[in-house]
Amino acid sequence: MALDAALPAVGRPFALARGLTARVALTIVVLASFAVRLIASAAHPAPRYFPDEYLYTAIARALGSGRAPSVRGESAHFPALLEPILAAPFQALFGPELAYRLTQAENAVLMSLAAVPVYLLARRLSLSAGYALACAAFAVAIPDLVFASYTLADPVAYPFAMGALAAGVAALERPARRMQLLFLALAGLATFARVQYVVLPAAFVAAAVLVDRRRVLRTQRLPLFLLALPVVGAVALGPARVFGYYANVTHLHVGGALLHWAGVDLFLLAFAAGIVLVPGALVAIARPRGRTETAFAGLSAVFGSGLLLEAALYASNGSSRFQERYLFALLPLVPVGFGLYLKHGRPGRGAVALLSLALFALAAQLPLSGYAAALGKTDSPFLVAVFRLEKIVGTANGSFVLAVLAGAAAAGAVLVSRRGGGRYAVAATLAAALLASFAATVGDSANARQVRRDYLPVNASWVDATGLRDVTLLQTVGSPPASAIEQLYWNRSIAAEALLGDARATDVYAAPRVRIARDGTMTGVGTTVLVQDYAATIRFANAARVATAGTFSLWAADEAPRLELLERGRFSDGWLARSGALTVWPDASGRTRGTVRFTLSLPAGAAPTTIRFGKARYDIRPGEQTTVIYTIDARGPWSLPFSTTHGGNAQPDLRFTSVRSTPPILARAGAPAVRPTATA
């Protein structure tokens, strides 16, 4: 199959080989991509990109049940609704597990279909059928197709964004109402799926001015008029009502860090594109020939600049990482632009050499390991692939290998500009994309399986399995939101969330703070609560424990749950935090009387630690045990704070703890007992 971009366009069907047409070959590319992504999704057993994946799913559940978009009963002013709309039938008809798998399959189809508009775009620019197929294959070979396994908007928006670019070039080349309306429809769907693609209409307008100049009001009257209507509406409504969930974008800070991250994003995006094609593609976009190429260059340049601005703005306001999620739609444009470069006869040798030298110098000075460390790879499948390589060969060796590959790719770009061999450069880029995609998929699968093991029991919908409904998730101080979101995701019976003390909410939607009366009664929760016991130990006076899973316990009562005992700062593995407090609430008589007993200890190898409970100090040494007994006689709640005064012990998961403690045992005296009002 020839990859020579210099071949002129030929009539349809495009004969590639005996008995094989471009349509058949393109179908094979799409089906192969779908099959690969479906298999990869099977190895991705749990969502892990939070809170986004949960929010999209929660809105889909609301839509599937016939309600307006909402999350835990609170109206969701969420402008990106296409993904929840498409997933709503699965949520309405099937259980959480099957709905999750069907959504993954739907995403695999949609992302694979992106190959079609990329192919059509390349053909529109008079690139050969074989080369256009290579561009289409690259569009589904990039590591970012790993997002097909996620319940996010990216898989849905990607094919529509590519389709809008292809239709936009066609509408600019030959202004016709049908093609103009097709662009507006596809750009609208892409934006309705992912708000970042609101830059598409702006890119079209800028490209139209570039192509038609003063005649633009005549040639593009219809799209300009239709695009003006939502702009007028947005101005009238105000940004808060238009952007909804994303309204805080209007408060983001624009500063020097914006330029820094724009540069970092450009460099890493070039690396993700394989480097060797990038200099030639940029030269072709900077020097378009003819109306069609000018339309493509203008549309691509403004579209890319808009996405780059969004990514850099977000990174410079707190995320501080490569936002590949915002930018990966630009990757398929690189081989298309490179095809134009080959078709033009490889012009601008000096510019290609300078760009190649700059990319190599950056690769040598900025090792990718610094960007792939810790949370830096969160939004970048390419950096996940880099991290996977470093995990196999070591960080230093991995950085060296990548620098060598960058040097070879830069040298290849210069060599192509002077001696040819473009088809080999494209083949090498496609191979690199497939290899990076494989590494990213393996790394993603390992991470998803780890999340599944760490946060969920065998039956992820274990709360639903109890038959209880209208459960309130009770977040406690120090508990990680991620594990709580997993329970929300898989259990539809969890209808509300509440916060105990200074606990962190899982997202921005309804999560009121619980008020505790003097007798321990909690207001703001239902009769059934799911408590996260990660960093707290809780006992109820009138509720029965129905089930447990990991650091969660499910309690049920016939009336508002009433706390009996709460120890803040005691982790589920028995370690105490550096500080905390033990609180006991009164019995039915209004008095707190009896004894509280617990045993302090340290395992062998731990550091000796001194801990204070109230006014008493306890020196705990490894291998020793100290039993503490407090006699209580108080009116109303009784509280005992504790804090570490000397020593302490760091845990592998980065917790800094003091000593270990058994669960506190409360033995009441002199008061009528109140039995739980519900049973398991």
C-alpha positions as CSV (number, residue, x, y, z in Angstrom):
1,M,0.0,0.0,0.0
2,A,1.7,3.2,-1.2
3,L,2.2,6.0,1.3
4,D,3.4,8.5,-1.4
5,A,1.4,11.7,-0.6
6,A,2.4,13.3,-4.0
7,L,0.0,11.2,-5.9
8,P,-3.0,13.2,-7.3
9,A,-6.5,12.4,-6.3
10,V,-8.2,9.7,-8.2
11,G,-11.9,8.9,-8.7
12,R,-13.9,6.7,-6.3
13,P,-13.6,3.8,-5.6
14,F,-9.9,4.1,-5.0
15,A,-8.2,1.0,-6.1
16,L,-5.4,0.1,-3.7
17,A,-4.8,-3.5,-4.7
18,R,-6.6,-6.2,-6.6
19,G,-10.0,-6.7,-5.1
20,L,-9.4,-4.1,-2.3
21,T,-10.8,-0.6,-2.3
22,A,-10.2,2.3,0.0
23,R,-13.7,1.9,1.4
24,V,-13.0,-1.7,2.4
25,A,-9.5,-0.8,3.8
26,L,-11.0,2.0,5.8
27,T,-13.7,-0.3,7.2
28,I,-10.9,-2.7,8.2
29,V,-9.1,0.0,10.0
30,V,-12.2,1.0,12.0
31,L,-13.2,-2.6,12.8
32,A,-9.7,-3.5,13.9
33,S,-9.5,-0.4,16.2
34,F,-12.9,-1.3,17.7
35,A,-11.8,-4.8,18.4
36,V,-8.6,-3.8,20.0
37,R,-10.3,-1.1,22.1
38,L,-13.0,-3.5,23.2
39,I,-10.4,-6.1,24.4
40,A,-8.5,-3.3,26.2
41,S,-11.7,-2.2,27.9
42,A,-12.3,-5.7,29.2
43,A,-9.0,-5.3,31.1
44,H,-10.2,-2.0,32.6
45,P,-12.6,-3.2,35.3
46,A,-13.3,0.0,37.3
47,P,-13.4,3.8,36.7
48,R,-10.5,5.7,38.1
49,Y,-10.7,9.3,36.7
50,F,-12.7,11.1,39.4
51,P,-14.9,12.9,39.9
52,D,-15.5,13.2,36.2
53,E,-16.5,9.6,35.4
54,Y,-18.9,9.5,38.4
55,L,-20.5,12.8,37.4
56,Y,-21.2,11.8,33.8
57,T,-22.6,8.4,35.0
58,A,-24.8,10.1,37.7
59,I,-26.3,12.4,35.2
60,A,-26.9,9.5,32.8
61,R,-28.7,7.7,35.6
62,A,-30.9,10.8,36.2
63,L,-31.7,11.1,32.5
64,G,-32.3,7.3,32.2
65,S,-34.9,7.5,35.0
66,G,-36.7,10.4,33.4
67,R,-35.4,13.2,35.6
68,A,-33.6,16.3,34.6
69,P,-29.8,16.3,34.7
70,S,-28.9,16.0,38.4
71,V,-26.3,14.5,40.8
72,R,-27.6,13.1,44.1
73,G,-30.8,15.0,43.6
74,E,-29.1,18.4,43.0
75,S,-29.7,20.0,39.6
76,A,-26.6,19.8,37.4
77,H,-26.1,22.8,35.3
78,F,-23.8,20.8,33.0
79,P,-23.4,22.0,29.4
80,A,-21.6,18.8,28.2
81,L,-24.6,16.4,28.1
82,L,-24.1,14.4,25.0
83,E,-22.2,11.5,26.7
84,P,-24.8,11.2,29.5
85,I,-27.6,11.2,26.9
86,L,-25.9,8.4,24.9
87,A,-25.2,6.4,28.1
88,A,-28.7,7.0,29.6
89,P,-30.4,4.0,27.9
90,F,-27.8,1.6,29.3
91,Q,-28.3,3.0,32.8
92,A,-32.0,2.7,32.5
93,L,-32.1,-0.8,31.2
94,F,-29.2,-2.6,32.8
95,G,-27.4,-3.0,36.1
96,P,-24.2,-1.0,36.9
97,E,-21.7,-3.6,35.6
98,L,-23.4,-4.2,32.3
99,A,-24.2,-0.5,31.8
100,Y,-20.5,0.2,32.4
101,R,-19.3,-2.4,29.9
102,L,-21.8,-1.2,27.2
103,T,-20.7,2.4,27.6
104,Q,-17.1,1.2,27.1
105,A,-18.2,-0.6,23.9
106,E,-20.0,2.5,22.7
107,N,-16.9,4.6,23.3
108,A,-14.8,2.1,21.4
109,V,-17.1,2.4,18.4
110,L,-17.1,6.2,18.5
111,M,-13.3,6.7,18.9
112,S,-12.7,4.2,16.1
113,L,-15.0,6.1,13.8
114,A,-12.7,9.1,14.0
115,A,-10.6,7.4,11.3
116,V,-13.3,8.2,8.8
117,P,-13.3,12.0,8.9
118,V,-9.5,12.0,9.1
119,Y,-9.4,9.9,5.9
120,L,-11.9,12.2,4.2
121,L,-9.9,15.3,5.2
122,A,-6.7,13.9,3.7
123,R,-8.5,13.1,0.5
124,R,-10.1,16.6,0.4
125,L,-6.5,17.9,0.4
126,S,-5.7,15.7,-2.7
127,L,-3.5,13.3,-0.8
128,S,-3.4,9.7,-2.2
129,A,-5.8,7.1,-1.0
130,G,-3.0,5.1,0.6
131,Y,-1.6,8.0,2.4
132,A,-5.1,9.0,3.6
133,L,-5.5,5.5,5.0
134,A,-2.2,5.9,6.9
135,C,-3.5,9.1,8.4
136,A,-6.7,7.4,9.4
137,A,-4.8,4.5,11.0
138,F,-2.7,7.0,12.9
139,A,-5.9,8.7,14.2
140,V,-6.9,5.4,16.0
141,A,-3.4,4.3,16.9
142,I,-2.5,7.2,19.2
143,P,-2.3,6.3,23.0
144,D,-5.3,8.6,23.7
145,L,-7.7,6.0,22.5
146,V,-7.2,4.5,25.9
147,F,-9.9,6.9,26.9
148,A,-12.4,4.5,25.2
149,S,-12.3,2.5,28.5
150,Y,-13.4,5.6,30.5
151,T,-16.9,6.9,31.1
152,L,-15.8,10.4,30.0
153,A,-16.9,12.8,27.3
154,D,-13.6,12.6,25.3
155,P,-14.4,9.4,23.4
156,V,-17.7,10.9,22.3
157,A,-16.3,14.3,21.3
158,Y,-13.3,13.0,19.4
159,P,-15.0,11.7,16.2
160,F,-17.3,14.8,16.1
161,A,-14.3,17.1,16.4
162,M,-12.5,15.3,13.6
163,G,-15.7,15.4,11.5
164,A,-16.2,19.1,12.2
165,L,-12.6,19.8,10.9
166,A,-13.2,17.8,7.7
167,A,-16.6,19.4,7.1
168,G,-15.2,22.8,7.9
169,V,-12.4,22.5,5.3
170,A,-15.0,21.4,2.7
171,A,-17.4,24.3,3.6
172,L,-14.6,26.8,3.3
173,E,-13.3,25.3,0.0
174,R,-16.7,25.4,-1.6
175,P,-19.3,27.3,0.4
176,A,-22.5,25.3,0.1
177,R,-25.4,25.3,2.5
178,R,-25.3,21.5,3.0
179,M,-21.7,21.4,4.0
180,Q,-22.0,24.6,6.1
181,L,-24.8,23.1,8.1
182,L,-22.9,19.8,8.4
183,F,-20.0,21.7,10.0
184,L,-22.3,23.5,12.4
185,A,-24.0,20.3,13.4
186,L,-20.7,18.4,14.0
187,A,-19.1,21.3,15.8
188,G,-22.2,21.7,17.9
189,L,-22.2,18.0,18.8
190,A,-18.5,18.1,19.6
191,T,-19.1,21.1,21.9
192,F,-22.2,19.5,23.4
193,A,-20.0,16.5,24.3
194,R,-16.9,18.4,25.5
195,V,-17.1,22.2,26.1
196,Q,-13.4,22.7,25.1
197,Y,-14.4,22.3,21.5
198,V,-16.3,25.6,21.6
199,V,-13.1,26.8,19.8
200,L,-14.3,25.1,16.6
201,P,-16.7,27.8,15.5
202,A,-14.1,30.5,16.3
203,A,-11.6,28.6,14.2
204,F,-14.1,28.4,11.3
205,V,-14.7,32.2,11.4
206,A,-11.0,33.0,11.5
207,A,-10.3,30.6,8.6
208,A,-13.2,32.0,6.6
209,V,-11.7,35.5,6.9
210,L,-8.3,34.1,5.9
211,V,-9.8,32.3,2.8
212,D,-12.4,34.8,1.6
213,R,-11.2,38.1,3.2
214,R,-13.7,40.8,2.3
215,R,-16.1,38.4,0.6
216,V,-16.6,36.4,3.8
217,L,-20.0,38.0,4.6
218,R,-21.3,36.9,1.3
219,T,-19.8,33.4,1.0
220,Q,-20.3,32.4,4.6
221,R,-23.5,34.4,5.5
222,L,-25.5,31.4,6.8
223,P,-22.9,30.0,9.3
224,L,-21.9,33.5,10.5
225,F,-25.5,34.3,11.2
226,L,-26.2,31.0,12.9
227,L,-23.0,31.3,15.0
228,A,-23.9,34.8,16.1
229,L,-27.1,33.7,17.7
230,P,-25.6,31.6,20.6
231,V,-23.0,34.3,21.1
232,V,-25.8,36.9,21.6
233,G,-27.6,34.5,23.9
234,A,-24.5,33.8,25.9
235,V,-23.8,37.5,26.4
236,A,-27.4,38.0,27.5
237,L,-27.4,35.1,30.0
238,G,-23.9,35.7,31.4
239,P,-21.0,33.3,31.8
240,A,-22.2,31.7,35.0
241,R,-25.5,30.5,33.5
242,V,-23.9,29.5,30.2
243,F,-20.9,27.6,31.5
244,G,-22.7,26.1,34.6
245,Y,-20.4,23.5,36.1
246,Y,-17.4,25.2,34.4
247,A,-18.3,28.8,35.4
248,N,-15.1,29.1,37.4
249,V,-13.2,29.4,34.1
250,T,-14.0,33.1,34.1
251,H,-12.0,33.4,37.4
252,L,-8.8,31.7,36.2
253,H,-5.7,33.7,36.5
254,V,-3.7,34.7,33.4
255,G,0.0,35.2,34.1
256,G,3.5,34.3,33.1
257,A,2.9,30.6,33.9
258,L,0.5,30.5,31.0
259,L,3.3,31.0,28.5
260,H,5.4,28.4,30.3
261,W,2.8,25.8,30.1
262,A,1.9,26.6,26.5
263,G,5.6,25.9,25.7
264,V,5.6,22.7,27.7
265,D,2.4,21.5,26.0
266,L,3.7,22.2,22.5
267,F,6.9,20.3,23.3
268,L,5.2,17.3,24.8
269,L,2.6,17.3,22.0
270,A,5.3,17.2,19.4
271,F,7.0,14.4,21.3
272,A,3.7,12.5,21.4
273,A,3.3,13.0,17.6
274,G,6.6,11.3,17.0
275,I,8.7,14.5,16.3
276,V,9.8,13.4,12.8
277,L,6.7,14.6,11.0
278,V,6.2,17.8,13.1
279,P,8.7,20.2,11.4
280,G,7.4,19.4,7.9
281,A,3.8,19.6,9.0
282,L,4.3,23.0,10.5
283,V,6.1,24.3,7.3
284,A,3.2,23.1,5.2
285,I,0.6,24.8,7.5
286,A,2.6,28.0,7.4
287,R,2.9,27.9,3.6
288,P,-0.5,26.7,2.3
289,R,-1.1,26.5,-1.5
290,G,-4.5,27.1,-2.9
291,R,-7.9,27.7,-1.3
292,T,-8.4,24.2,0.2
293,E,-5.0,24.2,1.9
294,T,-5.5,27.7,3.2
295,A,-8.8,26.6,4.7
296,F,-7.1,23.6,6.4
297,A,-4.1,25.7,7.6
298,G,-6.3,28.5,9.0
299,L,-8.8,26.1,10.7
300,S,-6.0,23.9,12.1
301,A,-3.9,26.9,13.4
302,V,-6.8,28.6,15.2
303,F,-8.2,25.3,16.5
304,G,-4.8,24.3,17.8
305,S,-4.2,27.7,19.3
306,G,-7.5,27.7,21.1
307,L,-7.0,24.2,22.6
308,L,-3.5,25.1,23.6
309,L,-4.7,28.2,25.4
310,E,-7.3,26.2,27.3
311,A,-4.8,23.5,28.3
312,A,-2.2,26.1,29.4
313,L,-4.8,28.1,31.3
314,Y,-5.9,25.1,33.2
315,A,-2.3,23.9,33.9
316,S,-1.2,27.3,35.1
317,N,-4.1,27.6,37.6
318,G,-3.3,24.6,39.8
319,S,-3.2,21.3,37.8
320,S,0.5,21.9,36.8
321,R,0.6,19.0,34.3
322,F,0.4,18.2,30.6
323,Q,-3.2,18.4,29.6
324,E,-3.1,15.9,26.8
325,R,-6.8,15.3,27.2
326,Y,-7.4,18.8,25.8
327,L,-4.9,18.5,23.0
328,F,-4.9,15.0,21.5
329,A,-7.4,16.0,18.8
330,L,-4.5,17.9,17.2
331,L,-2.4,14.7,16.7
332,P,-4.2,13.4,13.6
333,L,-3.6,16.7,11.9
334,V,0.2,16.2,12.0
335,P,0.4,13.4,9.4
336,V,-2.1,15.3,7.2
337,G,0.0,18.4,7.3
338,F,3.1,16.3,6.6
339,G,1.4,14.9,3.6
340,L,1.0,18.4,2.2
341,Y,4.7,19.0,2.9
342,L,5.6,16.0,0.8
343,K,3.1,17.0,-1.9
344,H,4.8,20.4,-2.2
345,G,8.2,18.8,-2.7
346,R,9.6,19.2,0.8
347,P,10.1,23.0,0.9
348,G,11.6,25.1,3.7
349,R,14.7,23.0,4.4
350,G,16.2,25.6,6.6
351,A,13.0,26.0,8.7
352,V,12.8,22.2,9.1
353,A,16.4,22.0,10.2
354,L,15.8,24.8,12.8
355,L,12.6,23.3,14.1
356,S,14.3,19.8,14.3
357,L,17.3,21.2,16.2
358,A,15.0,23.1,18.6
359,L,13.0,19.9,19.4
360,F,16.2,17.9,19.9
361,A,17.7,20.5,22.2
362,L,14.5,20.6,24.3
363,A,14.4,16.8,24.5
364,A,18.0,16.7,25.7
365,Q,17.4,19.5,28.3
366,L,14.0,18.4,29.5
367,P,13.8,14.7,30.4
368,L,10.3,13.4,30.2
369,S,10.7,11.6,33.5
370,G,10.1,14.9,35.3
371,Y,6.7,15.3,33.6
372,A,5.7,11.6,34.0
373,A,6.3,11.5,37.7
374,A,3.5,11.3,40.3
375,L,0.4,13.1,39.1
376,G,2.0,14.6,36.1
377,K,0.8,11.8,33.9
378,T,-2.8,11.9,35.1
379,D,-4.2,13.5,31.9
380,S,-1.6,12.1,29.5
381,P,-1.7,8.5,28.1
382,F,1.6,9.3,26.3
383,L,3.3,10.1,29.6
384,V,1.8,6.9,31.1
385,A,3.6,5.1,28.3
386,V,6.8,6.9,29.2
387,F,6.4,6.0,32.8
388,R,5.9,2.4,31.8
389,L,9.2,2.4,29.9
390,E,11.0,3.9,32.8
391,K,9.5,1.3,35.1
392,I,11.0,-1.4,33.0
393,V,14.5,0.0,32.3
394,G,14.8,2.6,35.1
395,T,14.3,6.3,35.1
396,A,17.8,7.3,34.0
397,N,17.9,4.7,31.3
398,G,14.4,5.5,30.1
399,S,15.2,9.2,29.8
400,F,18.4,8.4,27.8
401,V,16.5,6.1,25.5
402,L,13.8,8.7,24.8
403,A,16.5,11.4,24.3
404,V,18.2,9.1,21.7
405,L,14.9,8.5,20.0
406,A,14.1,12.2,19.9
407,G,17.5,12.8,18.4
408,A,17.0,10.1,15.8
409,A,13.5,11.5,14.9
410,A,14.9,15.1,14.6
411,A,17.7,13.8,12.4
412,G,15.1,11.9,10.3
413,A,13.1,15.1,9.8
414,V,16.2,16.8,8.4
415,L,17.0,13.8,6.3
416,V,13.5,13.6,4.8
417,S,13.7,17.3,3.9
418,R,16.9,16.8,1.9
419,R,16.9,13.2,0.6
420,G,13.2,12.1,0.8
421,G,12.0,8.9,2.4
422,G,8.7,10.4,3.7
423,R,6.9,7.0,3.6
424,Y,9.5,5.6,6.0
425,A,9.0,8.5,8.4
426,V,5.2,8.0,8.3
427,A,5.6,4.3,8.9
428,A,8.0,4.8,11.8
429,T,5.6,7.4,13.3
430,L,2.7,4.9,13.0
431,A,4.8,2.2,14.6
432,A,5.8,4.5,17.5
433,A,2.2,5.4,18.0
434,L,1.2,1.8,18.2
435,L,4.0,1.0,20.6
436,A,3.1,3.9,22.9
437,S,-0.5,3.0,22.7
438,F,0.3,-0.5,23.8
439,A,2.4,0.7,26.7
440,A,-0.3,3.2,27.7
441,T,-3.0,0.5,27.6
442,V,-1.0,-1.9,29.7
443,G,-0.3,0.8,32.3
444,D,-3.9,1.9,32.3
445,S,-5.1,-1.6,32.8
446,A,-2.7,-2.2,35.7
447,N,-3.9,1.0,37.4
448,A,-7.6,0.2,36.9
449,R,-7.1,-3.3,38.3
450,Q,-5.3,-1.9,41.3
451,V,-8.2,0.5,41.9
452,R,-10.6,-2.4,41.7
453,R,-8.6,-4.4,44.2
454,D,-8.0,-1.5,46.7
455,Y,-11.5,0.1,46.7
456,L,-14.1,-2.5,46.0
457,P,-15.2,-6.0,47.2
458,V,-15.9,-8.9,44.8
459,N,-19.4,-7.6,44.3
460,A,-18.8,-3.9,43.5
461,S,-22.6,-3.2,44.0
462,W,-22.6,-4.7,47.5
463,V,-24.7,-1.9,49.0
464,D,-27.4,-2.5,46.3
465,A,-27.2,-6.2,47.1
466,T,-28.4,-5.6,50.7
467,G,-31.8,-4.4,49.3
468,L,-31.6,-1.1,51.3
469,R,-32.5,2.1,49.5
470,D,-32.0,5.8,50.0
471,V,-28.6,5.3,51.6
472,T,-26.6,8.3,52.7
473,L,-22.8,8.2,52.3
474,L,-21.2,9.6,55.4
475,Q,-17.7,11.0,54.7
476,T,-15.5,11.3,57.8
477,V,-12.4,13.4,58.5
478,G,-9.3,12.1,56.7
479,S,-11.2,9.7,54.4
480,P,-10.1,9.8,50.8
481,P,-12.8,10.9,48.4
482,A,-11.7,8.5,45.7
483,S,-12.8,5.3,47.6
484,A,-16.1,6.9,48.4
485,I,-16.7,7.8,44.7
486,E,-16.2,4.2,43.8
487,Q,-19.1,3.3,46.1
488,L,-21.2,6.0,44.6
489,Y,-20.4,4.8,41.1
490,W,-21.3,1.2,41.6
491,N,-24.3,1.5,44.0
492,R,-27.4,3.3,42.8
493,S,-29.0,2.9,46.2
494,I,-26.6,5.6,47.6
495,A,-28.8,8.6,47.0
496,A,-27.1,11.3,49.2
497,E,-23.8,12.3,50.7
498,A,-23.2,14.0,54.0
499,L,-20.0,15.3,55.7
500,L,-19.1,14.6,59.3
501,G,-16.9,17.4,60.8
502,D,-14.3,18.7,58.4
503,A,-14.5,15.8,56.0
504,R,-13.9,16.4,52.3
505,A,-16.7,16.2,49.8
506,T,-16.4,13.9,46.8
507,D,-17.4,16.7,44.3
508,V,-19.1,20.1,44.2
509,Y,-22.6,18.7,44.4
510,A,-24.9,18.2,47.4
511,A,-23.0,17.2,50.4
512,P,-24.3,19.0,53.5
513,R,-22.4,18.9,56.8
514,V,-24.2,16.8,59.5
515,R,-25.2,18.4,62.7
516,I,-25.0,16.3,65.9
517,A,-27.3,17.0,68.8
518,R,-26.2,16.7,72.4
519,D,-27.7,13.2,72.5
520,G,-25.7,12.1,69.4
521,T,-28.6,12.3,67.0
522,M,-27.5,13.2,63.5
523,T,-29.6,15.5,61.4
524,G,-29.3,15.7,57.6
525,V,-29.0,12.0,57.0
526,G,-31.5,9.2,56.3
527,T,-32.1,6.2,58.5
528,T,-29.5,4.2,56.5
529,V,-25.9,5.4,56.3
530,L,-22.7,4.1,54.7
531,V,-19.8,5.2,56.8
532,Q,-16.3,5.4,55.6
533,D,-14.2,4.1,58.5
534,Y,-10.8,4.9,56.9
535,A,-9.7,7.4,59.5
536,A,-12.5,7.1,62.1
537,T,-14.1,4.5,64.3
538,I,-17.9,4.9,64.7
539,R,-20.5,3.1,66.8
540,F,-24.3,3.9,66.8
541,A,-26.6,3.6,69.7
542,N,-29.7,2.7,67.7
543,A,-28.5,1.3,64.4
544,A,-27.4,-2.2,63.4
545,R,-24.4,-2.9,61.1
546,V,-25.8,-4.6,58.0
547,A,-22.6,-5.1,56.0
548,T,-19.0,-4.1,55.6
549,A,-16.6,-3.9,52.7
550,G,-13.0,-2.6,53.0
551,T,-13.1,0.7,55.0
552,F,-16.9,1.0,54.7
553,S,-19.7,-0.1,57.0
554,L,-23.4,0.0,56.3
555,W,-25.7,0.8,59.2
556,A,-29.5,0.8,59.3
557,A,-32.0,2.2,61.9
558,D,-35.7,2.9,62.1
559,E,-35.2,6.5,63.0
560,A,-32.5,9.1,62.7
561,P,-29.1,7.4,63.6
562,R,-27.7,8.4,67.0
563,L,-24.0,8.3,67.6
564,E,-22.7,6.4,70.6
565,L,-19.0,6.7,70.0
566,L,-16.7,8.4,67.5
567,E,-12.9,8.3,67.5
568,R,-11.5,10.7,65.0
569,G,-8.0,9.9,63.9
570,R,-8.0,6.1,64.3
571,F,-7.3,4.5,60.9
572,S,-9.0,1.3,59.8
573,D,-5.7,-0.6,60.3
574,G,-5.5,0.4,64.0
575,W,-2.9,3.2,63.7
576,L,-3.7,6.5,65.4
577,A,-3.1,9.8,63.6
578,R,-0.8,12.4,65.1
579,S,-3.9,13.9,66.8
580,G,-7.6,13.2,67.1
581,A,-10.3,12.8,69.7
582,L,-12.5,10.2,71.2
583,T,-16.1,11.3,71.9
584,V,-18.9,9.4,73.7
585,W,-22.5,10.5,73.7
586,P,-24.9,10.1,76.6
587,D,-27.5,7.3,77.0
588,A,-31.2,7.7,77.2
589,S,-30.9,9.4,80.6
590,G,-28.8,12.2,79.3
591,R,-25.7,11.1,81.2
592,T,-22.5,9.6,79.9
593,R,-21.4,7.0,82.5
594,G,-19.3,3.8,82.3
595,T,-15.8,2.9,81.1
596,V,-13.9,3.2,77.9
597,R,-11.1,0.7,77.3
598,F,-8.4,0.4,74.6
599,T,-4.9,-1.0,74.3
600,L,-1.9,1.0,72.8
601,S,1.0,-0.8,71.2
602,L,3.8,-0.6,68.6
603,P,5.1,-3.4,66.3
604,A,8.7,-4.4,66.3
605,G,10.9,-2.0,64.4
606,A,8.7,1.0,65.0
607,A,10.0,4.2,66.7
608,P,9.2,4.7,70.4
609,T,6.4,7.2,70.7
610,T,4.9,9.3,73.5
611,I,1.2,10.1,73.1
612,R,-1.0,12.2,75.3
613,F,-4.6,11.4,76.1
614,G,-6.1,14.4,77.9
615,K,-3.6,15.2,80.6
616,A,-2.1,11.7,80.8
617,R,1.1,10.7,78.9
618,Y,1.9,7.2,77.7
619,D,5.4,6.2,76.5
620,I,4.9,3.3,74.1
621,R,7.8,1.1,73.0
622,P,7.9,-1.5,70.3
623,G,6.7,-4.9,71.4
624,E,5.0,-3.5,74.5
625,Q,1.3,-3.1,75.2
626,T,-0.4,-0.5,77.4
627,T,-4.1,-0.9,78.3
628,V,-5.9,2.4,79.0
629,I,-9.2,2.5,81.0
630,Y,-11.1,5.7,81.5
631,T,-14.1,5.9,83.9
632,I,-16.7,8.4,82.7
633,D,-19.4,10.2,84.6
634,A,-20.6,13.3,82.8
635,R,-23.7,15.1,81.7
636,G,-23.9,15.3,77.9
637,P,-21.1,14.3,75.5
638,W,-17.7,13.3,76.9
639,S,-14.6,13.9,74.8
640,L,-10.9,12.9,75.1
641,P,-8.4,14.5,72.8
642,F,-5.1,12.8,72.0
643,S,-1.9,14.1,70.4
644,T,1.7,12.9,69.8
645,T,4.3,14.7,71.9
646,H,7.4,12.8,70.8
647,G,8.3,10.3,68.1
648,G,5.9,9.0,65.5
649,N,5.9,6.5,62.6
650,A,5.7,7.0,58.9
651,Q,3.7,4.5,56.9
652,P,4.4,3.3,53.3
653,D,1.3,5.1,52.0
654,L,2.6,8.4,53.3
655,R,0.5,8.6,56.5
656,F,2.4,9.9,59.5
657,T,1.0,8.1,62.5
658,S,1.8,7.7,66.2
659,V,0.9,4.3,67.8
660,R,-1.5,1.5,67.2
661,S,-4.7,1.2,69.2
662,T,-7.4,-1.4,69.5
663,P,-11.0,-0.2,68.9
664,P,-12.3,1.5,72.0
665,I,-14.8,-0.6,74.0
666,L,-17.5,1.3,75.8
667,A,-19.2,-0.3,78.8
668,R,-22.1,1.8,80.0
669,A,-23.3,1.7,83.6
670,G,-26.3,2.9,85.5
671,A,-28.5,3.7,82.6
672,P,-31.3,2.0,80.6
673,A,-29.9,0.2,77.5
674,V,-31.2,1.1,74.1
675,R,-31.1,-1.7,71.6
676,P,-30.6,-1.2,67.9
677,T,-33.9,-0.7,66.1
678,A,-32.9,-2.6,63.0
679,T,-31.3,-5.9,62.3
680,A,-29.1,-7.2,59.5
